[in-house]
Amino acid sequence: MIVGTNAYYMPGACFFDLAPAAGGEPYRIFLSIPAEAPPADGWPLLILTDGNATFPFAAASLVTQAPYPTGTNVGWGVIVAIGYPTDTPYDALRRSWDLGPPPMKSYPPFVEGGPPVVIGGTGQLLDFIEHALLPKIEEMTVLDASRRTLFGHSFGGLFALYALFERPGLFANWVAASPAIYWEGCEILNNEASRQTVTADAPFLHLSAGEYEGDELAPFQHRNNDSAARLEKKKLEKTVLLAREMAQRLDGTADGLRTEFELFPGETHMSVLAAAVNRAVGIAFAVRR
């Protein structure tokens, strides 16, 4: 414990807990709303999953870029990050349920004697976003419904893809970083094959991965005792290959979905988070001229 110092807080940021309308455990919502009056059409909105981990990146990225739009092409907007009432970056059990798509399945506990790990609650999280979270934020400020962006990383990236395929009209931009497309034998590809299409403005999907999520270990990982097992895991997950293939497959489809794949040099599955969140900020709050 550090003694004799003041706690640090991020200016312009706050959080509150919000429970689903149907009941259940609350989410911790991290929020940043610009100080000035909203534009005539309302603020663009960026919603992030894994909010405890992603909100600091997003808020810092916005406040350092938005004051200089001619140099960054980033303007002001509202950031909302969906997290959990914990001081840790992740709540492994709850995020597994929230971000792991159906069908519902149960897996062994993360630790011996712990509760089983269950997935399949993505539809409920989408309901929470659509019917509880968005109305709550709209009570607090004015939003531009045509400029909503959803971001997720890893399991959150898988959630973003599921949301796009099931409710494509909910957001205009979808940012799936290092999505776990391989999960359960690439079950998400079945959702892609039967995806709902939209006839309104064409949505945009940004897929990405770190350079060292492909078939190669990062230089420092060769020194680790788990290097062989880690390399085999990479070959199983095929994060770069599957994300790139999905972007190529979906670009310019009948409903006008636009896609882009980006490889972040020098990044691993976890180090890519900062770069990917920064890219989401640039997509969500791009200056419109």
C-alpha positions as CSV (number, residue, x, y, z in Angstrom):
1,M,0.0,0.0,0.0
2,I,1.2,3.5,-0.9
3,V,0.9,5.8,2.1
4,G,0.7,9.6,2.1
5,T,-0.5,10.1,-1.4
6,N,-3.8,11.1,-3.0
7,A,-5.8,8.7,-5.1
8,Y,-5.7,9.4,-8.8
9,Y,-8.8,9.8,-10.9
10,M,-9.3,10.5,-14.6
11,P,-10.8,14.0,-15.2
12,G,-14.2,13.9,-17.0
13,A,-14.7,10.2,-16.2
14,C,-17.1,8.5,-13.9
15,F,-18.6,5.1,-13.3
16,F,-21.9,3.7,-12.0
17,D,-23.5,0.3,-11.6
18,L,-26.5,-0.7,-13.8
19,A,-28.4,-3.9,-13.6
20,P,-30.3,-5.5,-16.6
21,A,-34.0,-4.7,-16.7
22,A,-34.8,-8.4,-16.3
23,G,-32.7,-8.6,-13.1
24,G,-29.4,-10.1,-12.4
25,E,-26.0,-8.9,-11.4
26,P,-25.2,-5.3,-12.2
27,Y,-22.5,-4.2,-14.7
28,R,-20.1,-1.4,-13.8
29,I,-20.4,1.2,-16.5
30,F,-17.4,3.5,-17.1
31,L,-18.4,6.7,-18.8
32,S,-16.8,9.8,-20.4
33,I,-19.0,12.6,-21.8
34,P,-17.4,15.7,-23.4
35,A,-17.7,18.9,-21.3
36,E,-19.0,21.0,-24.2
37,A,-22.5,21.0,-25.7
38,P,-23.2,18.2,-28.1
39,P,-23.4,18.8,-31.8
40,A,-26.8,19.2,-33.5
41,D,-27.0,15.5,-34.4
42,G,-25.7,14.3,-31.0
43,W,-22.4,12.7,-30.0
44,P,-20.9,9.7,-31.7
45,L,-20.7,6.8,-29.2
46,L,-18.1,4.1,-28.6
47,I,-19.1,1.1,-26.4
48,L,-16.4,-1.3,-25.3
49,T,-16.5,-4.6,-23.6
50,D,-14.1,-5.6,-20.8
51,G,-14.6,-2.1,-19.5
52,N,-12.3,-2.3,-16.5
53,A,-9.4,-3.0,-18.8
54,T,-10.3,-1.0,-21.9
55,F,-11.8,2.2,-20.5
56,P,-8.4,3.8,-19.4
57,F,-6.9,3.2,-22.9
58,A,-10.0,4.6,-24.7
59,A,-10.4,7.7,-22.4
60,A,-6.7,8.6,-22.6
61,S,-6.6,8.1,-26.3
62,L,-9.6,10.4,-26.8
63,V,-8.5,13.2,-24.5
64,T,-5.0,13.3,-26.1
65,Q,-6.3,13.4,-29.7
66,A,-9.7,15.2,-29.8
67,P,-8.2,18.6,-29.0
68,Y,-6.1,18.4,-32.2
69,P,-8.6,17.2,-34.8
70,T,-6.6,18.5,-37.8
71,G,-3.6,16.5,-36.7
72,T,-5.4,13.4,-35.6
73,N,-8.8,13.3,-37.5
74,V,-10.3,12.5,-34.1
75,G,-13.2,14.6,-32.6
76,W,-15.0,14.4,-29.3
77,G,-17.6,11.8,-28.5
78,V,-19.0,9.6,-25.7
79,I,-17.2,6.6,-24.4
80,V,-19.1,3.8,-22.5
81,A,-17.3,0.8,-21.3
82,I,-19.1,-2.3,-19.9
83,G,-17.2,-3.8,-16.9
84,Y,-17.9,-5.4,-13.6
85,P,-17.9,-4.3,-9.9
86,T,-14.3,-5.4,-9.3
87,D,-10.9,-3.7,-9.0
88,T,-9.3,-6.3,-11.3
89,P,-9.1,-5.8,-15.1
90,Y,-11.2,-8.8,-15.9
91,D,-14.0,-10.9,-14.3
92,A,-13.2,-14.2,-15.9
93,L,-16.4,-16.0,-15.0
94,R,-18.8,-13.3,-15.9
95,R,-17.0,-12.3,-19.2
96,S,-17.1,-16.0,-20.2
97,W,-20.9,-16.0,-19.9
98,D,-21.4,-12.5,-21.4
99,L,-19.0,-12.8,-24.3
100,G,-19.1,-16.5,-25.3
101,P,-21.8,-17.1,-27.9
102,P,-24.5,-19.8,-27.8
103,P,-25.1,-22.7,-27.6
104,M,-24.8,-22.7,-23.8
105,K,-22.0,-24.9,-22.7
106,S,-20.2,-25.7,-19.4
107,Y,-16.4,-26.1,-18.9
108,P,-14.2,-27.1,-16.0
109,P,-13.5,-24.4,-13.3
110,F,-10.6,-22.0,-13.8
111,V,-9.3,-23.1,-10.5
112,E,-9.7,-26.3,-8.5
113,G,-12.9,-26.3,-6.4
114,G,-14.2,-23.2,-8.2
115,P,-17.5,-22.9,-10.1
116,P,-17.8,-24.2,-13.6
117,V,-17.2,-21.9,-16.5
118,V,-20.4,-21.3,-18.6
119,I,-20.8,-19.6,-21.9
120,G,-23.9,-18.6,-24.0
121,G,-25.1,-15.3,-22.6
122,T,-24.3,-13.0,-25.5
123,G,-27.9,-12.5,-26.4
124,Q,-28.6,-11.3,-22.8
125,L,-25.7,-8.9,-23.0
126,L,-27.0,-7.5,-26.3
127,D,-30.5,-7.1,-24.7
128,F,-28.8,-5.2,-21.8
129,I,-27.0,-2.9,-24.3
130,E,-30.1,-2.2,-26.4
131,H,-32.8,-2.0,-23.7
132,A,-31.0,-0.7,-20.6
133,L,-27.6,0.8,-21.4
134,L,-28.4,2.9,-24.5
135,P,-31.6,4.4,-22.9
136,K,-29.7,5.2,-19.7
137,I,-26.9,7.1,-21.6
138,E,-29.5,8.9,-23.8
139,E,-31.0,10.2,-20.5
140,M,-27.6,11.7,-19.7
141,T,-26.7,13.3,-23.1
142,V,-27.6,13.5,-26.7
143,L,-26.4,10.7,-29.0
144,D,-26.2,10.3,-32.7
145,A,-27.9,7.0,-33.4
146,S,-26.2,6.7,-36.8
147,R,-22.7,6.9,-35.2
148,R,-22.5,4.0,-32.7
149,T,-19.4,1.8,-32.6
150,L,-18.9,-1.5,-30.7
151,F,-15.4,-2.7,-29.7
152,G,-14.3,-6.1,-28.3
153,H,-11.0,-7.9,-27.9
154,S,-10.4,-11.6,-27.8
155,F,-13.7,-13.1,-26.5
156,G,-15.0,-9.5,-26.7
157,G,-14.0,-9.6,-30.4
158,L,-16.0,-12.8,-30.8
159,F,-19.0,-11.0,-29.1
160,A,-18.7,-8.1,-31.5
161,L,-18.9,-10.6,-34.5
162,Y,-21.9,-12.4,-32.9
163,A,-23.6,-9.0,-32.4
164,L,-23.0,-7.9,-36.0
165,F,-24.4,-11.2,-37.4
166,E,-27.5,-11.2,-35.1
167,R,-28.3,-7.4,-34.8
168,P,-26.5,-5.5,-37.6
169,G,-28.6,-2.4,-37.2
170,L,-27.6,-1.8,-33.6
171,F,-24.2,-0.2,-34.5
172,A,-22.7,1.4,-37.5
173,N,-19.1,0.3,-36.8
174,W,-17.9,-3.0,-35.4
175,V,-14.4,-3.4,-34.2
176,A,-13.3,-7.0,-33.5
177,A,-9.7,-7.2,-32.2
178,S,-8.0,-10.6,-32.0
179,P,-11.4,-12.3,-32.2
180,A,-11.6,-15.9,-30.9
181,I,-13.0,-17.2,-34.2
182,Y,-11.6,-20.6,-33.6
183,W,-13.7,-21.1,-30.4
184,E,-15.8,-24.3,-30.4
185,G,-14.7,-25.4,-33.8
186,C,-15.4,-22.0,-35.4
187,E,-19.0,-22.0,-34.3
188,I,-19.3,-18.3,-35.1
189,L,-19.0,-19.2,-38.8
190,N,-22.5,-20.7,-38.5
191,N,-23.8,-17.3,-37.3
192,E,-21.9,-15.7,-40.2
193,A,-23.6,-18.0,-42.7
194,S,-27.1,-17.2,-41.4
195,R,-26.4,-13.6,-40.5
196,Q,-29.1,-10.9,-40.6
197,T,-28.6,-8.3,-43.2
198,V,-29.5,-4.6,-43.2
199,T,-30.8,-2.4,-45.9
200,A,-29.9,1.0,-44.2
201,D,-26.5,2.6,-44.3
202,A,-23.8,-0.1,-44.9
203,P,-22.0,-1.1,-41.6
204,F,-18.3,-1.2,-41.3
205,L,-16.4,-4.1,-39.7
206,H,-12.7,-3.7,-38.6
207,L,-10.9,-6.9,-37.8
208,S,-7.4,-7.0,-36.5
209,A,-4.7,-9.0,-34.8
210,G,-1.2,-8.7,-33.5
211,E,1.7,-9.8,-35.6
212,Y,2.6,-12.5,-33.0
213,E,-0.9,-14.1,-33.0
214,G,0.0,-16.0,-36.2
215,D,2.4,-18.9,-36.6
216,E,5.4,-17.3,-35.0
217,L,6.3,-16.6,-31.4
218,A,7.4,-13.1,-30.3
219,P,11.2,-13.0,-29.9
220,F,11.0,-12.9,-26.0
221,Q,8.5,-15.9,-26.0
222,H,11.3,-18.2,-27.4
223,R,13.0,-17.8,-24.0
224,N,10.0,-19.0,-22.0
225,N,9.5,-22.5,-20.7
226,D,6.1,-22.8,-22.3
227,S,7.3,-21.8,-25.8
228,A,6.5,-25.1,-27.4
229,A,3.0,-25.3,-26.0
230,R,2.3,-21.7,-26.8
231,L,3.3,-22.2,-30.4
232,E,1.0,-25.2,-30.7
233,K,-1.8,-23.1,-29.2
234,K,-1.2,-20.3,-31.8
235,K,-1.4,-22.9,-34.6
236,L,-4.8,-24.1,-33.2
237,E,-6.3,-20.6,-32.8
238,K,-5.1,-19.2,-36.1
239,T,-6.2,-15.8,-35.0
240,V,-4.5,-13.8,-37.9
241,L,-5.5,-16.2,-40.6
242,L,-9.2,-16.6,-39.6
243,A,-9.7,-12.8,-39.1
244,R,-8.1,-12.0,-42.4
245,E,-10.1,-14.6,-44.2
246,M,-13.4,-13.3,-42.6
247,A,-12.6,-9.8,-43.7
248,Q,-11.9,-10.9,-47.3
249,R,-15.1,-13.0,-47.3
250,L,-17.4,-10.4,-46.0
251,D,-16.2,-7.3,-47.8
252,G,-18.7,-5.9,-50.3
253,T,-21.4,-8.5,-49.7
254,A,-24.9,-8.0,-50.9
255,D,-25.9,-5.6,-48.1
256,G,-22.9,-3.4,-48.6
257,L,-20.9,-4.5,-45.5
258,R,-17.5,-2.9,-45.7
259,T,-14.6,-4.7,-44.0
260,E,-10.9,-4.1,-43.2
261,F,-8.2,-6.3,-41.7
262,E,-5.3,-4.7,-39.9
263,L,-2.1,-6.4,-38.6
264,F,-0.5,-4.6,-35.7
265,P,3.3,-5.1,-36.0
266,G,5.2,-6.4,-33.0
267,E,2.2,-7.1,-30.8
268,T,1.0,-10.2,-29.0
269,H,-2.5,-11.2,-28.0
270,M,-2.5,-9.0,-24.9
271,S,-0.1,-6.2,-25.9
272,V,-2.3,-5.5,-29.0
273,L,-5.1,-4.2,-26.7
274,A,-3.8,-0.6,-26.5
275,A,-3.3,-0.3,-30.2
276,A,-6.7,-1.9,-31.0
277,V,-8.6,0.4,-28.6
278,N,-6.8,3.4,-30.1
279,R,-7.9,2.3,-33.6
280,A,-11.5,2.0,-32.3
281,V,-11.3,5.6,-31.0
282,G,-10.2,6.7,-34.4
283,I,-13.0,4.8,-36.2
284,A,-15.7,5.9,-33.7
285,F,-14.8,9.6,-33.6
286,A,-13.4,10.2,-37.0
287,V,-14.0,13.9,-38.0
288,R,-16.7,14.3,-40.6
289,R,-16.2,17.1,-43.1
